[in-house]
């Protein structure tokens, strides 16, 4: 069950953040606070989790997270949301999610299209996913993958798991591998 796996992943993030003295944050659109909920419920969250911002409305993304005006279901937007969260929350690392949960498309963007951004200081990147299922399924899976990516970013890649529901081996590498960015402190 993905909710249990997400909670377990948040516990690993807590352990790693506490060990390294990191502060973590998030910015969420599609997941509407699900990531923050998991992180906030983890061990000693007050010592390492700065908080999160639910930026569902485009203007919240533009005004508070300093996302450049334009389409908001893009890798650029997810990256800028994560970078904006690191600045706003004054954290070492942030994760951000934007996408279309469905059941209907958003213009020409298919339901299940998700972008997950990660930032370390003012540097970030994002991946694009195409998930399936109900809107709840998409949110649950995006939450789990975002948490796994955050764990990998802070050096917890040794806790690799199989990709959810038949995703590619390439995605398994993204979830499990630690990106090569050097830590940048806010």
N, C-alpha and C positions, 0 to 999 in steps of 0.2 A: 504494500500500500504506500503510495507516494507521500501521504501526509506523515507517516511514521518515518520514512526515509528522509524527508525534509527536516523533520525534528532531529533525527540522528545526525544529519549533516550540520545543522546549526550547532549541535553540541560539540562537534569536532572543530567548527569555526571558533567557538568560544574558547575551547582548550588552547588552540593555536594562538588566538589573539591575546589571551592572557599570558601565555608563555613568552610571546614576543613584545608585549606592551603596545599592541596596535589598537587603534580606534577605527571602527568600521561604521559605514553608513549605507543608505540605499535611497534610490528614487524610483518610484513605481507608477506606471500608468496601467497597463493591462492587468497586472497582478493586484492592484488596488490595496496594498498593505499586507498581502500574504507573506512576503519576504520579511518585512519588519516584524510581523507577528511571530514568525518562527525565531528570528534572531532575538527578539525581546524576551522570549520564553526560555532562552538558553541560560546556562549557569553563569551567574555573576554578570549578567548583561549590563548592569549599570557601570561596571568597570571598563567595558570595551566597546559597547554599542552606543554610538552617539544618537542614533535615531534614523528616521526615514521620512520622506516626503511623498505623499500620494499626489501625483501631478497628472490627474486624468484629463483636465481641461488644457487645451493648447496654450492658452495665455499663462497658466501656471508654469508650464514648461518654459515659455519664453521669458517671463518676468522673473521668476524665482530661481530657475536653474540656468538662466542665460543661454538657452538653446536658441540658435539662429532661426528666425522665422522661415517657415517652409513646411514641407511634408513632415509629419511626426511619426510615421511608421517606416522608419529607415534606420540603417546602421549609424548614419551620422547623428541622428537624434538620440539614439541609445547611448552613443559615446559621449555626446555633449551633456546628456542628463547625468551620466556617471561622473563626468568631470565637474559639472555644476554642483553635484552633491558633495564631492570632496571639498570644494571651496566653501559652500554654504554651511556644511556641518563640521568643517575643520577636522577631517579624518584622513587617515593614511590611505584607505582603500574604500571604494564604493562600487556597488553593482546597481544597474538600472535595467528596467524592462519596459518595452513598448511593443504594441502589436495589435492584432485583430483576433479576438477570441471567438467570434462568430455568434450565432450560427450563420449570419449573412456576411457577404464581403463588404469591405469599405471601399467604395469605388471599384477600382480594378485590383485591389489587394485581397487575396483569398483569405478566408477564415483559417486560423491556425498559423498565419505568418507572424513570427515573433523575432524581435531583435533584442539581444541581451548585451549590454555594454558593461565594461569593467574599466575602472580608472584607478590609477596610483598617482596621487597628486594631480598634476595638470596633464598627464598623458593617459590616453585610453584607447580602447579598441572595442569592436563589437562583432558578434556573429549573427547570422540569419538562420532561423530554423523554420521548418514547415511541419507543424504538429497536427494531429488529427483528434477527432472526438468532439464531445460537447464543449461549450464554453468553459464549464467547470474543469473538464479534463485538460483543456489547453492551459488554463491558469495553474492547475496543480502541477502539470509537467514543466511549464515554464519556471515556476517557483523552484522546483527541485533542481532543474538544470542550472538556474542562476546561482543557487546556493553551492552546487558542486563546483561551478566555475570560480566562485569567490573563494572557496576552500583551496582550490588549486592555485589561485593567485597568491594566497598568503603562505603557500608552501605545504599544503596538506595533500598533495597529489598522491602520496603513498596510500591513500584511502580510496583508490580508484574503484569504480563500479562499472558494471555493464551499462551501456546506454539504454535509456528507457524505451519501451515498446518498439523494439526493432529499428531504432535509429542506427545510423551507419557507424562503422568502426572509426571513421574519421571523427565523428562527434565524441566517441568514447575517449579519443586522444585529447580533444579539447577539454572535456570534463576532468580528465585525470592529470593532464600535464600542467606543469607550472609554466606560465608565460615567462619569457626571458627579460621582462622589464626589470630594471633596477628599482629598488624601493626609493620613492621620492617622498620626503616628509612635507606635510602642509606648512 
